[in-house]
């Protein structure tokens, strides 16, 4: 199954990225033109990145700008998800003493509905006449609907955070649940406050689950395209939407494959750097 559903499609993607699209057929002559097109050097002025006008070192800025934008948005989503998921997991592990299964089932309720339906629900909630704007106008806090919470990067981050927070709760909860609680009692006997216990014992021992949760959220959200398509608009588009367009309307499968390979390599590099930094920090702690 891994060979047929993962290895073979990935190998096909990589091989095709070195081809050339000719109308509805392929020129199978080996070429690096697709990668050269993505990384063609040449300063591009007034490139927009999160409503900021900057100079970009690549001529075809759309490819690398969307990749950088997707990585940054995924990092933001990952950070927000961890900040929300950790207290929930902590509550389950240390405060809930009975009926933990029921609590876990309640957390998994979002999975009971279609992912696409949840995205459309957020579109209704964040819309110009949606729940948020209607409530704020009813309370007299605003005079007109807010236009920065839909069809932009903010709405994509909010929707992805809601969609992935449950995935992050479970691995963090498992790490916290397996902790030796006697370590906390020993720290208390030695005079540590609750905050000191958390940063010296709880947080380090739950690091494996927290790291797993962060990777579980970051890796798939970089290539997300359904959420940006529905709630992102032109301002919230991510690199996954561009890859979808290359395989669809543009009918340029080799360029789409090359951009997919570049995206996967960028994600792999960031993940390896993150894991190296974590391992290096642990090594320094052991040496100290």
N, C-alpha and C positions, 0 to 999 in steps of 0.2 A: 504493500500500500504506500509506504514512504517513497519507494522507488518510482512507482507509477504516478502518484499524485503530487510529489514534491520535487524529486531529483530530475525526472525527465522534463516536466514543464519549465523548471528553472534553467536547465541546460539549453532547452529550446529557445528560451528568452534571451540568454546570453549569446548564443550562436547567431540568432536573427538580428541582434543589435549591431552586428558587423556586416549586415547586408544593406541593400539599397532598395527602397520601394519604387517600382516603376508601374504607374497606374494601378492595376489590380494584381500585379505579379511582382516577383522579387528578382533582383539581380544578386545572385549568391556569391559574387566576387568579394573577397575579403577587403574591407575598407574601414578606416577610422573616421570617416566623414561625419558620422552621427555624433561621435564624442567631440570631434573638432567643432561642430556646430554649437554644441552646448557650451564649450569652454573657449570659444573664439575670443582672443584677447583684444581689447579696445575699449577705452573709457566711454561709458554711456552717461550722459549728464541728465540730471533731473529725473532719476529713477525713483518711483514711489515705493516706499517700504513702511507700512503702518502709518500712512499719511505724512511721512517725512520725505522730502526731496533730497536725494543723495546722489553722489557720483559712484558708478559701478564699474568694476574693471573688466566686464565681459560685454561684448557687442550685443549678443542675443540675451539681453538681461532677463527676459521673462523666465528662462529655465532656472538659472541659479538664484534669482530673486525669490521665486516661488518656493524653491527648495529651502533657502534660508528662512523664509517666512514660515514655512511648515514646521521646520525644526524648532524655531522660537515659540510658535504657538503650542506645539506639543510639549515643550519644556514647561510652559506656563500651566497647561492643563495638568501635567504630571505633578507640579508643585502644589497646585490647588487641591488636586485629588488626595495627595498624601496628607495635606493639612486637615482635610475633612475626614478622611478615612481613619487616621490614627486615633483621634478621640473616640470615634465609634468603636473601634477594635479594643481600645483600652477599657471602655465602659463594659463591653461584653466580657472581657477577660477578668476584670478585677471587681466589678460592681454587681454584675448579674450572677446570682448564686443558684437560681432555680429557673427551669424552663428555657435554658439557653438555645435549645433547638427551635423553639417558637420565635425567639429573637432573630436567629439566623434566617428563618423562613421569612420573617417580616422584612429583613434587609434585602432578600432576594426577590421581593414582589415586583420590582421593575422588570425582571426577566419574564414575567408572566405575560407581558404584552410585547407586540412586535417592536423591534428597534426603530423601524420606519415610523410607526405610529407615535412613538415617544418623541421623535424629531419633529413631526408635524404638531404635536401637542405644544412643544416649546415655541414653535412658530406662531401658534395662536396666543400663547402666554405673552410673548415678547413683541407681538405685532403692534402697529400704530393704534389700533382699537382693541388691543388685547387686555389681559387681566392686569398686568403691571401698570400700563398707562391709564387704564380706566380707573383703577384704584387710586392712583396718585392724583388724578384730576378730580375725582370725587372728594378726596380729602383736602383739596385746594392747595396741594403742594406744588403743582405745576399748572401752567395755563394752556399748554399745548402738548401733544404727545412727544415723548422723547424719541429722537431718531437715531440714537447711537447704540441702541440695544438690539437692533435687528438688521440683518443684511450687512454684517460687518464681522470683523474678527472677534468682537466681544460676544456676539451671539453664538459663534462657533465654539468659543472656549466654554461658555456656560453650558451649552448642550452636550459637548463631549465630557465635561466634568460630571454631569448628572449620569451620563451613560456608563462611565467607567469607574465611578467611585465604589460600586459594590465589588468589582474585581479586586480593588486594592484592600478592602476591609478584610477579606478572608485570609490572605497570607500573613498580614500583620497580626491578626487575631491568633493564628496558629502559633506564631513566634511568641507572643505574649502568654498564651495559654500554657506553653511548654516550659516557661521560666520556672526556676527553682525559687519559690516564694520565701524560703528561709533566708535567702540573700538579702531580701528587703528587711526582714526582721533583724538580721545581724547589723545592717547599716543603721537601722533605727537605734539599736542598743549602743552603737558606737557614736551616736550623736548627730547623724545626718538628718537634715530637714527633708520634707517631702520633695522639694525641688531638687535638692542634692541627690536624693535617691533616684529620682527620675533620670537625671543626666549622667549619673555615674554607673547606674545598674540597668534600669529598665530600658532606656534608649539604646545603649550598646548591645544588650542581649537581644533586642528586637530588630537589630539592624539587618539580619538576613531576610526577614520577612518584609521589611520596609524596602530594601533594595529590590527584592523580587517584585514587589507591588509596583515600584517605580518603573522597572523595565517592562512589566506587563502592560502598563499604560502607555509609556513613551513609544515603544516600538510600533504598535499598530496604528497609533493616532497620527504619526507622521504621514502615512500614506492614505489617510482618510479622505474620501471624496463624496460620500453620500451626505454627510452633515453639511459641509460647505455648499453643496449644490442646493440644499433645501433652505437653510437659514443664513448662509454666508453672503449671498449676492456677489457682486463683482469685487467688493472690498474684502470679503472673507474667503476668497478662493484659495485652495492649497494645491500642492504639486500633484496630488492624486487626481484632481479634476483635470489638470492639463494632460496627464497620462491617459485618462479616459477619453479626452478629446482627440488625442493623437491616434488612438486605436479606433475611434469612431468617426467623427465628422471629417477629420483631416486625412484619415486612411493612410497614416504613415507608421506602420507597425515597427519597422527597425528603429526609428527615432524614439518611439514610445518605449521600446525595449531598452534602448541605451539610457534614457532618462530613468527608467525603473532600476536599472543596474546601478546607476550613479546614486540614486536615492538609497538603495539598500547598502551600498558601500559607505555612504555618509553616516547612516544610522549605525552600522556595524562599528565604524571608527569611533563614533561618540560613545557607544556602549563599552568598547574596549578601554577607552580613556577613562571612563567613569569607574569601571571595575579595577583598573590599574591604580587609580587614585585611592579607592577604598582599600585595596590591598597594601599600598604603600603606607597609608595612614596607620593601618593595623600593625605593620612591621615596625614603624617608628614607636608605636605605643609599647610593643613588646620589648624593644631595645631600651626604652626609657624605664 
